[in-house]
Amino acid sequence: MQAQKMNIEMMKQFNIISVLRVIRERGPISRSEIAECIDLSRPSVSEIVSDLIVGGWIRELTASPGGRGRRPIPLEINPNGRYVLGAEIGAYQLSVILCNLNSEVIGQSTVPLTEGVTPELALTEVCSMCESLIASCRVERSLLVGIGVAMHGVVHPGTGYSVYAPNLGWHDVPVKDFLEAKMGLPTYVDSDTNTSALAELWTGVATGSRQFITMVVDYGIGAGIIFDGKLYRGIAHIEGQIGHTTVDEDGPRCACGNFGCLEVMASEPAIVRRVLKRLRAGERSVLSSQFDHWDENSISIQTIYQAARSGDELCKDVLRSAGRYLGIGMSTLINLFNPLFVVLSGGMAEVADLILPDIEDVIVHRALGDAGKSTKVLVSKFGKLIYPLGGATLVLEHVFQSPEAVAIPKSIQD
């Protein structure tokens, strides 16, 4: 008898999440349309919808005027019925956003990371930033459903450990446990490349697509792979490390120990180093008169981007060279996975118009078959916000897939 009761309860929870997911994916949508989508009786759908409305998860819209009889009432996700925190723990900064169920950003905060910062200090700062956003945005804590973290480096998403963050020097840091203990909220952690792909899948240029790859290019280079509508994860959580594939055997040594990796040839730090090398060799540039001395602290990637946009040939040439290397990396991904398209994301998306012709030219020459050669390269619209937004999407993915995340009070269900 007890087992039968548990099975009934599990089925109801499954139906609740099915209704909620259909409303998110297809809303505005009527009760009768929901019933047809998930093959559930209309009375059952109406009961679940009533619970979700009272719980604040969805809302009714005004019925369309005209026609005979009673018009169906459309339903949609109640965007401000719940809120999500998204955090980026990057190589050089911490960033936190507060957003609603439609991934609309309500507030955001970013601080730089000092060199050699300890995990405890960095994670404590993340908590402080979260608390400040909650207070400044005047969000009731009971409406928060979790924190999602886009973490630099190799991550174990199951345990929420930062396995290895090379730029931070972190090893086996329990990010999930620390934040849950301090914040009292469910916390989910994954690599910044994986979360970036999720953000594109949910609300970005890849919304609704089931097979694509996001290449994230800024201080590092990585790939997030969406296969059959889901994030692909490898068995040891080192999937997507396209930045550590060799594109030039005679290239400089990479932080991973190999030579000529894509990351050491085409990342933003690599671009800065290459521009500096050519300036020191005496090549002419608009940057030549702007600095008394040239080092990696005096010239930023933004300075190079601005110079390239103003027509500086040296900076444009370095960016185009990086674009050709990125084309090699994307061609490798296309030949391996045959995605519908590739999304260029991260800081380099800012100068996509300057490098896309070179990327696409390399793809035409290196990808296999007509389908591979015609693979489109799309550009992310999120900019640097991609990381904390990807973290927030981790929470939303869990909410819309896990019945336990949608709290419908017993008093309402009964």
C-alpha positions, 0 to 999 in steps of 0.5 A, a space after each residue: 500500500 505504501 509503495 502504491 502511494 509512493 508511485 502515485 506521488 512520484 507520478 504526480 510530481 512527474 506530471 507537474 514538471 512535465 506541465 511546467 516544462 511544456 509551458 516554458 518551451 511552448 508558452 503562451 499555451 492553453 490547458 487543452 493544448 498542454 493536455 494534447 502535448 503530454 497526453 494527460 487528461 484535461 482535468 489533471 492538467 487543470 489541477 496541476 495548473 491551479 497548483 502552479 499558479 498558486 505556487 507562483 510558477 506560472 500565470 494566466 494571460 488575457 484570453 484573445 478577443 473574438 470568436 464564439 464561446 469561451 476563449 482558452 486562457 493562455 498560460 506562461 511562466 511567471 518570470 518573477 515567481 522565482 529567482 536564480 543566482 548565477 556566478 562566474 569564478 574566472 581566471 581574473 574576476 568574480 561575477 554574480 548576477 540575479 535573474 528571473 525564470 526567463 533569464 532576465 538579469 535583475 542585478 549584477 556585480 563584478 570584482 577583479 581577482 587578485 593573484 594568488 587569492 585563496 579559495 576560501 577568500 574567493 568563495 567568501 567574496 562570492 557569498 558577499 556579492 550574492 547577499 548584496 544583490 539579494 538585498 539591493 534587488 529586494 528579492 525575498 529569500 524564499 523565492 530563490 531556487 539556487 546558485 549556479 557557478 560557471 567555474 574556470 578549469 576542470 570541474 566535477 559537476 556531480 560533486 561540485 568540486 573544482 578539480 583543477 583551475 590552472 590560472 588560480 592554482 586551485 586543486 580539489 576545492 569543494 565549491 558546491 559544499 562551501 556555497 551551500 553551507 554559507 548561503 543555504 541554497 542548492 548550488 550547482 557547479 560546472 565548467 564555464 565552457 559547459 555552462 556557456 553552451 547551456 546559456 546559448 541553448 536556453 536563451 541565446 542564438 542556439 535556442 531550440 537547437 539540438 546539436 551545436 558546439 559553442 567555442 569560448 575564446 578569451 583568456 582560454 579556449 574551450 568548447 561546450 558540446 550540445 548533443 541531442 539537446 543535452 550537454 555532453 560530458 566526458 567520463 573524466 570531465 575534461 571534455 571540450 578541451 579544444 584549446 589544448 589541441 595542437 595547431 602549430 607544432 613549432 608554436 610556443 609552449 602552452 601552460 599544459 606543457 605541450 607546444 603550439 596549442 590552440 590556446 597559446 596561439 589564439 586566446 586573448 593573452 596570446 594575441 596580446 603577446 603577439 602584438 607586443 612581440 611585433 611592436 618590440 621588433 619595430 613594426 609600426 602601429 597606432 599603439 607605438 606612440 601610446 606607451 613608453 614601454 610595452 609589457 603585458 600589463 600596459 597593453 590590454 586586449 581591449 586596447 588592441 580591439 579598439 586599435 583594430 577597429 580604428 584600422 590599425 594594420 598590425 592589430 588587424 593582422 594579429 587578429 586575423 591570424 588568431 581567426 585562422 587558428 580558430 578556424 583550424 580548431 572549429 574545423 576539427 570540431 566539425 569533422 568530429 561532431 558534425 554540428 548544425 553550427 558553431 557558436 563563437 562566444 567569450 571576449 573574441 565575439 566582440 571582434 567577430 566581424 573582423 575574424 569571421 571571414 578568416 575562420 570561415 575560409 579555413 573551415 571551407 578548406 579543412 572541413 570534410 564534405 559539402 555539409 562540413 564546409 557549409 557549417 555556419 558560425 554564429 556569434 553569441 549575443 551575451 558578451 562577458 555576461 555569458 559566464 554568470 548567465 551560464 551559471 544561472 542556466 545550470 539552476 534553471 535546467 535543474 528546476 525544469 527537469 527535477 520534480 523536487 525543485 518545484 515546491 508545491 506545498 502539501 496543503 495545495 496538492 491535497 
